[in-house]
Amino acid sequence: MYIGKTMAERTPNVELTTAEKRVLVLYRDHVDKYKAPPTYRWIADLLGVTHNAIVQHVKKLEAKGFLARRPVTIIRLTLSDKGKKVAL
């Protein structure tokens, strides 16, 4: 059992899918340019996928340690240090 460890801590060399990289890079670039995160709908429209697909990608990116959810704030997701380093 892995009590107290995140998925990223259990699997340090996690690979990202191409779709996950695209979502992460779009998220990072939007934050860099506008100082605010994009909406899931904006990402979905840009990539030509459904809102639900982006929700699933974001969940996987959180589990892999590339995005981190802030506790109880208006803007809850933030790029982790690991997420800031990803390039296409």
C-alpha positions, 0 to 999 in steps of 0.5 A: 500500500502507498499511503501518503504518496502521490502517483508521481511519487510512486511512478517517477518516470511517468510518460505523457501521451501526445494528447496530455502533452498538448493539453499541458503545453497549451495550459502552460503557454496560456498561463505564461501569456495571460497570467490566468489558466484557460478554461477546459472549453477553450482547450477543447475547442482548440484541440477539436475534442470534447470538454469531457476529454479535457477533464479526463486529460487534466485528471491524468495530468494531476495524477502524474504530478504535472498539474496540482490542484490548489485548495479552495481558491478561485483558480484551483489548478496550477502547473507543478515544477514538473509540468513547467518543464514539458515541451512538445 
